Amino acid sequence: MDNLSFGRDEIAAMRRSYGEQGLTALPEDPFRAFESWLRQAHENPIIVEANAMVLSTLDVDSHITTRSVLLKDISQGGFTFYTNYSSRKAHAIEMNPQVSLLFPWYAMERQVSISGTAEKTSIQESHEYFSKRPWASQIGAWASHQSAPLASREELDQRYEGAAQKWPEGSTVPCPPHWGGYRVIPLQIEFWQGRHSRLHDRLRYERVGATADWEIGRYYP
Ligand SMILES: Cc1cc2nc3c(=O)[nH]c(=O)nc-3n(C[C@H](O)[C@H](O)[C@H](O)COP(=O)(O)O)c2cc1C
C-alpha cells in the first residue's frame, strides 16, 4: 500500500458541510414519500441514474455482497428490479430473501435505505418488462451467464453475436428462462437528509406487525 497518490490525511480531510433543508413533514405513506424524493432526484440534472440502488444480500456462508441494480417499478407494495435468476445475488436471495436497498443521492444530501423481503415477480410481469427492453439489452441477457467465471472478453462477444444472429434486430426476442424480476417488500424505509454540524435528520417508517400500517420514528443521526 505504499506510494498512494493521496497525501497523508488527504482522504481524512475530505468533508463538506450539509445544507439547511430540514426533514419535518413526510407523508404518512412511505411510498408517497419515496416517490416524491425519486422524482426530485430524477429531475435533478446532476444526479446520474436516480433509480440506481445498492442491493445487499447475505449468502449461505454468511457473506454479505453488494451491487447496484436499477429500480424498474414501484407497485404491489414493493420495489422491483430485474436480473439473472442464476446470478450470485439470485442464489443468495434463494437462501435468504432478506435484503437491503440503498439509494445514495449524495448530490442532494440524501439517502433512502430500505430493508425487506425479496420475492420473484410473476413470469408474466417479467416477460412484459423484458419485451419493453431495447433489443441489444435483450440479446445481452441471452449472452451473459451473469456471475459465472468468464475466460475472455472474446467469449462474451461471441455469445452476443450468436444470440444476435439467432434473433436479428427487429425480431421478437423471447425472455430467457433464467431472467426475471424481484420485488422487495419493505419492512423499514428510512429517509436521511444531511443537516448542519452533522445533525442530520433521519425518519424511519416501520411496519406495525403484519398490518399495512406504518409507524414513523425519528432517530439520532
Ligand atoms: C448503475 C448500475 C446499474 C445496474 N443495474 C443492474 C440491474 O438492474 N440488474 C442486474 O442484474 N445488474 C445490474 N448491474 C450490474 C450489477 O451491479 C452486478 O454487477 C451484476 O448484477 C452481478 O451481480 P452478482 O454477481 O452479485 O449477482 C448494474 C450495475 C450498475 C453500476
The ligand as a MOL file (V3000), in Angstrom:
LIG
                    3D

  0  0  0     0  0            999 V3000
M  V30 BEGIN CTAB
M  V30 COUNTS 31 33 0 0 0
M  V30 BEGIN ATOM
M  V30 1 C -25.6710 1.6620 -12.2620 0
M  V30 2 C -25.7310 0.1590 -12.3610 0
M  V30 3 C -26.9440 -0.4730 -12.5890 0
M  V30 4 C -27.0230 -1.8590 -12.6760 0
M  V30 5 N -28.2430 -2.4400 -12.8540 0
M  V30 6 C -28.3490 -3.7850 -12.8500 0
M  V30 7 C -29.6390 -4.3980 -12.9020 0
M  V30 8 O -30.6930 -3.7360 -12.9360 0
M  V30 9 N -29.6910 -5.7510 -12.8940 0
M  V30 10 C -28.5550 -6.5200 -12.8240 0
M  V30 11 O -28.6750 -7.7460 -12.8210 0
M  V30 12 N -27.3310 -5.9620 -12.7510 0
M  V30 13 C -27.1960 -4.6100 -12.7560 0
M  V30 14 N -25.9570 -4.0240 -12.6460 0
M  V30 15 C -24.7660 -4.8980 -12.5080 0
M  V30 16 C -24.6780 -5.3680 -11.0250 0
M  V30 17 O -24.1920 -4.3190 -10.2220 0
M  V30 18 C -23.8230 -6.6190 -10.8380 0
M  V30 19 O -22.5270 -6.4150 -11.3320 0
M  V30 20 C -24.4340 -7.8510 -11.5310 0
M  V30 21 O -25.8310 -7.8940 -11.3670 0
M  V30 22 C -23.8270 -9.1350 -10.9520 0
M  V30 23 O -24.0590 -9.1800 -9.5680 0
M  V30 24 P -23.9280 -10.5210 -8.7040 0
M  V30 25 O -22.7900 -11.3070 -9.2960 0
M  V30 26 O -23.6700 -10.0850 -7.3050 0
M  V30 27 O -25.2190 -11.2780 -8.8570 0
M  V30 28 C -25.8380 -2.6340 -12.5530 0
M  V30 29 C -24.6130 -2.0010 -12.3170 0
M  V30 30 C -24.5710 -0.6310 -12.2200 0
M  V30 31 C -23.2380 0.0290 -11.9250 0
M  V30 END ATOM
M  V30 BEGIN BOND
M  V30 1 1 1 2
M  V30 2 1 2 3
M  V30 3 2 2 30
M  V30 4 2 3 4
M  V30 5 1 4 5
M  V30 6 1 4 28
M  V30 7 2 5 6
M  V30 8 1 6 7
M  V30 9 1 6 13
M  V30 10 2 7 8
M  V30 11 1 7 9
M  V30 12 1 9 10
M  V30 13 2 10 11
M  V30 14 1 10 12
M  V30 15 2 12 13
M  V30 16 1 13 14
M  V30 17 1 14 15
M  V30 18 1 14 28
M  V30 19 1 15 16
M  V30 20 1 16 17
M  V30 21 1 16 18
M  V30 22 1 18 19
M  V30 23 1 18 20
M  V30 24 1 20 21
M  V30 25 1 20 22
M  V30 26 1 22 23
M  V30 27 1 23 24
M  V30 28 2 24 25
M  V30 29 1 24 26
M  V30 30 1 24 27
M  V30 31 2 28 29
M  V30 32 1 29 30
M  V30 33 1 30 31
M  V30 END BOND
M  V30 END CTAB
M  END
